[in-house]
Amino acid sequence: MRELFEKARATQELHFAMALMPEFRGMQDAGWNTAEEALNAFDQFMVAIENIGKDNLARVRVVLALYLHAAESGGFYEVPKKMLLTIENAGNNIMPFNGLVREHRLSGQKIAPNANAVMQDLAGHASELGLTALSEVFRDAFDPDVRNAIGHADYILVPQGMRLRKRNGGDVRLIPWDEFDPLINRGLGLFQIIRHLSTEYQRSYESPKTIKSRMHHTEPVGDYTIYADAKNGAFGFTTGKEPPKGFGK
């Protein structure tokens, strides 16, 4: 994952900085970013898990809810997707998974891609760019059977482990408890690694950095200043050689 971030920064640093801001849609009110909400939800789920006894099955159910939320946080996974786009000089796409959106045949309503589609897209894209190991990480991060079972309440917790009933067809499956933790930790681990690296690279701009760049290949090259404000957690960029007014105050 670090190789992905480093390659993106070396290719086009302005687009790299923009990739560190998932669901970057221009001007919008606070409270509309599901990627930020995914981080809040993760922390709140973890508090709940820590406050439930280890022998209580309610703890497992909260873990499963966290697993599903982490898997389906498509806005959050815009970070690695935009890094991949930056590496191949594909520009800064503000809606990088838009190509995966489908339209209902009868109603015409938009159908957002689920976790399976998002992870398959990331795995395929990484593979195309020669990032084979990273492709395998995305491929194996979230178990599609488990994700589907949680989302459709199609599982049973028994003394032996987690049974996936697959009530609508397919072979039933038992996940023994000794396999349960590693399976869950692969998905949650991916989420946490992306979060950790995003924070680390944002903080690397606490001393503002001015670069020569452009938003789009049709625009002239100009000065952009990337900044991170440790006092209020702000991160962003401005045109010109100075961070925004009030920076660091």
N, C-alpha and C positions, 0 to 999 in steps of 0.2 A: 504493500500500500504506500509506503514511503517513496518507493521508486516512482509510482504513479504521480504523486505530488511533485516530486523533484523534476520529473520530465516535463510536467505541465508548466511549472514556473520557468524552466529554462527555455521553453518554446515561446511563450507569450505571457509575460508577467501580469499585464493588466487583466487579461482573460482568466488567468490563474486566480487573481484576487477576486474577480467576480464569481468564480466557481466556488469560492469559500463562503458565498452568500446564497444559500439555497432558496428557491422560490423568489429570486430577485426579479420583480415585475415592475420596477420603476416606483413612482410615488404611490403609496398606499397607507392607510391608517394602521396604527399598531393593532395587534391582536388578530391578524389575518394570515399568519405564517404557520402552516402546519408542521414545517420542519422544526421551528422553535418549540412548538407545542409537543412534538415528539420527545424533545429533550426534557421538557417539564414532566411529561407523563412517565418517562423512564425513571426519573429521580423519585417521583411520588410512588410509583409501583415498588421501587426498591425499599422505600421506607415501610410500606405496608408489608412486604415480604419479611423484612427483618423483625417486624413486630408480631409475627405469627409463629407459633411453635413449630419446630421441625417435624414433629410427628403428626401435625394437623394437615389433612388433605386440602383444607382451604388454602394453605400455602402453595400447594402445587397448582391449584386453579388460578391463583393470582400470577404465578410464574407463567402459566400458559397464556393468560391475558396479556402479559408483558411481551411474551414471545410474538404473539400475533400482532400487537401494536408495532413492535420493532420491525417485523417483516413487512407490514403494509405501509410503512412511512415513506411513501414514494417521493414526497417532497424532500426529505432528508437525503435520499440517494441521488438527488440531482447533483450533489457534490462530486462523487466519483464519476458520474456520467459526463459532467461538464469538464472534468479533468481530461477524460478520454477525448472529448471533442477538441479541447485545447491542444492536445498532443498532435492531433492530425490536422491542425490549422483549419478547423471547420467553422471558426468564428464563435461568437458567444451567443448560444441559443438560449433565450430566456425560458423556453418551455421544452427542455431537452427530451422528454418522453412523449411529446405530442404525437409522434408517429405511431405510438402504441395505442392511442385512443381509438376506440371503435364506436360505431353508431348503431343503435338498436334498429333492426330492420323495419319494425312497424311504427314505433313511436318517434324515432329519430333522435332520441335522447343519447347524450354522450356516455360511453361506458369507459371508466378509467381503468388502466391496466392494473391487475393484481400483482402481488409479490412475485408469483412465478414468472410473469411476463417481464417484470422489471429486472429480476436477477438473471434471467436468460438473456435479456438484452445486454446487460453489463458484461456477462460472461462472454458472449459472442463478440462484442466490441473489443474487449481486452484481448481476446484471442486474435482478432484481425490485426491488432497493433503489435503482435508478438509478445504480449505480456501473459505468457502461458500460465505461470504460477498464480497470478492474480485472477485469471479466468477461472481457475479451479476453485479459488476461494469463493468467488461469487456463486459458482455452480453448486457448491456444497454447503453454503451458509445456512439456508433455511430448508428444512425437510418439507416438500410440498404436501405429503400425506398428512403430516402433523398440522401444518398450517390450515389445510382444508378441514381437518377434523375439528379443530378448535372453532373455526369460523362457522361451521355448520352443526356444532354441538353433536358431533358424531364420534364420540369417544366415551370410554368407561374407565375409571380408575379402580384397579383391583389390587390385592396384595402382591401380585406378581409384577405389576407395572401398569402401563397405559395400553389399553386395547383400542385399536382403531376398527370400529365396527364396519365401516363402508356399507351402510345400510342400503345404498342405492346401486350396489354392484361393485364387484372387484374382490380380490382376496383379502380376508381379514388379516390384521397384523398386530402382534404384541411387541411393545417396546419395554424390555425389562428395566427395572430401576437403575441397574448399573450402566445401562446405555443411555438412560434418560438425560442425566446431567451433561455428558459430553455433547449430546445432540443439541440441547438447549443452549449450551455455552458457545457453540459455533456461531449461531445467529446473533446472540447478544454480544459476543466478542467482536464480531464484525462491526456492529453498531458503535460500540465503545471505541474501537480503534479509529474509525472515521471521525468520531467526535473528538477524540484526543488530538489527532493530527490537525484537524481543522482549527482547534483552539491554539495549538502550538504555532502553526503558521500565521494565524492572525496576529498573535502576540509578537511575532518577529518584526512587525511593523509599528511597534510602540515608539520607535524612533522613526518618524515619517520618512518615506523613501520616494523621491521624485524620479520618474522614469520617462523615457521618450517612447510613446506608443500611440495607438489609435484604436477606437472602438470597432471600426469596420474598415475593410481593406480599401474602400472607396474614399475614405477620409484622409486628410493630411495628418502627418505625424506631429504630435504636440506633447506638451508636458502634462503628466498626471502624477498626483501625489497620493500614495497609498498610506493609510494611517490606521492605527489602533489606539484607542484611548483606554488605558488601564483603569482609570478612575470610574468611568461609567459603562465600560464594556462595549463601547461603540467601535465599529469597524467599517471602513469604507474607503472611498477615494474621491478626490476632487480634481478638476482641471486646474492647471497652473502649478506653481512651485511651492504652494503653502497649504497646510491642512486647513480645515474650516475654522472660522472664528470661534473662539472659546475652547479650542482644543487644549486638553490637559488641565482645564480649570474645574 
